[in-house]
Amino acid sequence: MGHGEAIDPVAISADGRMVASGSPVANMLELWDIEQGECVGMLAGHDQGVRGVVFSPDHRTLVSSGMDTNVKVWDLETHECIRTLEGHSDIIWSVAVSADGSLIVSGGDDKTIRIWEASTGKCVRTLHGFSARVWSIALNGDVGERSLVLASCDDQSIQLWDVHSGKCLKTMRGYPQVNWTVAFTPDASALISGGQEQIVRVWDWRKETYAEPLPKHPCYVQTLSHHPVEPAIACGADSTVYVWNLETKQLLNTLEDHGGRSWDVDFSADGRYLASASYPYSP
């Protein structure tokens, strides 16, 4: 792909036909046709590097967040920015879209999570109460329950919030190091986290019990993505993407064709594709 040597973040569209990629050192996003392997569009509008990207469920728009403190919504047909969401005061590391496409959620260095109305760009709620930057956020899927947002913070905690009430439901502390990435399982029954500890943990948030963690990785776990159907997870650590079976704790595959540390991964909605992004890094 393009962006020079640095690619992070990456996302696959809901229909599995397109990949969007961003770069922390370039102010634009690139759209790629998966089957053809060709760049089909470039989206310019951020004033600094891009840190988060996600497709809307209907594949009509793309949402990105950047180091310029803005969230942008892009029309995938015209490749134009149709809305800029302003309100954060620092880098926005992570952005997510609700399962019905009605809400956009963002979080970052200003120690807040903001919830936006996707159709208007209006900020409908700001979640305070974080003592450090928010690294990663995730939304639960459409499981007939209240909407939940999961957040990992630089204070070594993971927090679970109710999107509509704006209340913090649970704060999980006691992690020995920072978690850089979090996700829900597809049925939202469990939370998954990874980070400086170099392992992936699975936590049943209703029963408040932990499953046995995956074996330790050789490096920090930067990113993870749960398979949409199978009990499998892909996570990026060092220059490799590791694919694990969460039930048996067996390593299913290692993808080693990266030229630098693996910073982001994303399964397609049908599980057919796995996209990954990387760039060189010197600790």
Protein Blocks (a to p, Z undefined) as FASTA:
>chain_A
ZZijagcdddddfkopaccdddfkbcbdcdddfklopafbdcdhbfbdcfbdcddfklpa
ccdddfkopacdddfklopafbdcehiabdcfbdcddfkopaccdddfkopacdddfkno
pafbdcehiabdcfbdcddddehpacddddddfkopacdddfklopafbdcehiabdcfb
dcddfklpaccdddjkopacdddfklopacddddddfbdcfbdcddfkbccddddehjbd
cdddfklopafbdcfkbfbdcfbdcddfkomaccdddddddZZ
